Amino acid sequence: MNIIITGGSSGLGKALVEACAASAEHQVLFTYCRHEDEAQALAGKYANIRAVQVDFTDEASVGLFVQRLADEQVDVLINNAYAGTAQGVHFHKTAPDDFSKAFHDNVMPVIRITQACAQSMRKRKFGKIINIITSYVMDVPPTGFSVYTATKAYIRQLSKSWSKELGRFNITSNCILPDYMQTDFGKVEDFQLEQMKEAHPLKTLLQPEEVAGIIVSLLGASQQFNGVEIPINAAQHMM
């Protein structure tokens, strides 16, 4: 399969790239923004990996990538990248412009990239779209996460439209809702980390490799598996 992964140089994205590339039958193209050394090292680790720099906060950069996708035969798109940080401040302290910037930097690139991939998928009557959301959209998010969760909720709703509208072209759209993972993106103070571990039913936090393993298992799933949301949180949040 030809797989596109956005935000693949660190955290969950990196785990996804490595998990997908472990199978020689997959060709993986991933985007990165800042971690160039890590991205190039990852791309050099496997013969079936390519890396391309894309800045989601720059419309021109996203536009060039979208043009490139016209020449790619995309089987799988994994929307993983997020520009910015997850944790912010209380809602009443958040500038309204922060919401519009998050939408510009995270929702619009996903829309443009997904539209481009969907065009390729429609022509060949096959495709899988997998969207990385967050378990925080399932109930009340932690304090300071209003911008992040609102952005993710928008993409979650878009995924429902994609699963419905693209299903007749044999294209699926599903969402992964992982809980907190210990990565640089979600870095917290040590005392907070210990509190989360103590409150966790397994006394250990979710690892990116665990999420990546579940996602890779979906690559071979039937196209009947469509419009599904998969929480990964040890039953801490339930639908």
N, C-alpha and C positions, 0 to 999 in steps of 0.2 A: 504494500500500500504506500501511496505518496501522502505523507503526513506533514501538515503545517502546524507548528506550535508557537504561539506568541509568548514572549517573555520567557525564553528558555535558558538563560545563562546562570540562573541561581534559584535557590529554593525549590518549590514544587516544579517549576518549569524545567529546571535542570534534571530533576529526578525523572520527569516525563520523557525528556529527550533521551536520556540514557536507557530507560526502560524500553522505549520504542526501538531505539537503534540496536538493542541487544539481539533483535531478530533481523537476520540478513534480508528477509523479504520486504522489509520496510525501508523507504527512503525518507529521511527526515530533514525538513527545512525549518529552522527556528529563528525567531527574531530576538534581538537584544538591543539595549539602548546604551547603558553606561559600562557594563562589565566586559569591556572588549577583550582583555587578557584571558579572562575565564571563558568567554565565548569561543575564542580562537583555539584555546587549549581543548575545549570540549569537542569542537568541530574536527580537530586533528586526531582525536582519540579513536574515531570510527570512520571507516571509509564511506559509510552511507549517511553521513551528516553534513549539512551545509548551514552556514550561519550568515545572516544579513542584518545589518544595523538599521533599526527603524525607531524613530523617536515619535512616540504617540502624541507628544505635545506640539509637534510640528506638522501642520497640514501637508506641506510639500513632501516631507519625508514619508508620511503615510501614503500620499498620492503616488509616489514613485514605486512603493511596494505593491500597491494595488495594480499598477500597470504591469509590474513583473508577474503578478498572479495570472494575468491573461495567458501567459505562456506555460503555466504549470497545470498539469493534470492532477487536480487535488482530489484525493479520496477521503481524507479526514482533516478537519480543521478543529484544533483545540484552542479555544479562546481563553487564555490564561493571564496575559499581561495586565498589570495595573500600574498606571503612572501616578505616583504620589505615595502617601502613607495611609494605612488603615485607620489608625487612631488619631483623632483630632481633639477638639475641645467640646464643651457643652454646646448644645444646639443654640441656645440664646446668645452665646459668645461667638458663634460662627458667622463670618461675613457672608452675605448672600452670594457674592461673587465666587466664593469657594465652591458652591454647588454648581454654578454654571461652568466653572473651570473643570471640575471633575467630570461633568457631562461631556464637555468638549474633548477632554484628554482621554476619556475611557469609554464612553458610549459611542461617540461618532466614529472613532477608529474601528471599533468592533463591527458597527453597521457596515462601513465601507469594505472592510476585509471580508466579512461574511457574504455580502452581496457578490463580490468578485469570485469567491470560491463557489458560491451557489450557482453562478453562471456555468462554471466548468462542470460542476456536478450534474446539473440539469441536462447538459448535452450528452452525458454518458449514462444518464439514468441511474446514478449511484452516488451516495455520499453519506458521511457521518459528521455531524457538528456536535462538539462536546464543549459545554460552557462551564467554566470553573466559577462557582458562585461562593457562598459561605453559609454555614449553618446559622449564622446570626440573623438571616432573613426569616427564620422559622418562628421566632418569637421575639421577645424584647431584646434588642442588641445592648451591649455594654455601653456605658456612658462615653460619649465622645466619638461614637462610630456612626453618627447620622449621615454624614456625607458618603462614607464608604458603603454602608448598607443600602442607602437609597440608590446609589449607582448600580450596585449588584442586583438590586430588586428590579431595576429597569431592564437589565439584560435578561434576567430570569423571565420576565414577562414577554420579551421579544422572542425568547426561545420557544414559548408556547405557540406563537404565531408561525414561527419557522416550521415547527413540527407539523402543524396543520396544513400550511400552504405548500410546503415542499414534499410532503409525504407521498403525494401521487407521482412524484418523480423518483421515488425510491430513495429519498434523502431523509435521514433522521436527525432530530435535534433533541439532545438530552442535557440535563444539568447535574453537576456534581456539587454537593453542599458539604465541604469538609469543615471540621471544627478547627480550633486554633492549632497551628503547627509551629514548632520552634525553629523559625528561620530568621534571617536578617530583616525581612520585610515586616514580620510581626514581633520584633524584638521588644521585650519588656524588662523591667528591673528584676533582679534575682529573687527578691522577696515575693514579687508577684508570680514569678514562675513556680516557686515552691508552693504557694497557695493554690495555684491551678492544679498542680500535680496532686496535692493532698485531697482536693475536692473531686478529682477524676475517679470514676469507678474502678479503673484499672491501675490507678496510681502512676500512670505514665502517659505522656502527651502523644498525640498523633504525630507520626513522622511522614515527611513528604514521600518517602519511598513506598509507604503503605498505600497512600492515595494513588500514586502512580501505578502501582500494581493492579489496583481495582480498575482504573481507567483502561489500561492495556488489555485487561480481560474483556472489555466491552468491544474492542476492535473486531472481534470475531463473532459478535452477537448478531442474531437475526435482525433484519430490518423491521420486523414486527415490534422490536424494542424501540419505541418512539414516544416522545413527549413525557419522558420519565424523569423524576428527580430522585437522586440517590444521596441521602444524608450519610455522612461518615463521622460519627461522633460518640460511639459507644453508648448509644441510646440516651444521651444527655438532653437532646432535643428531639421531640417526636412529632410527626405530622398528624 
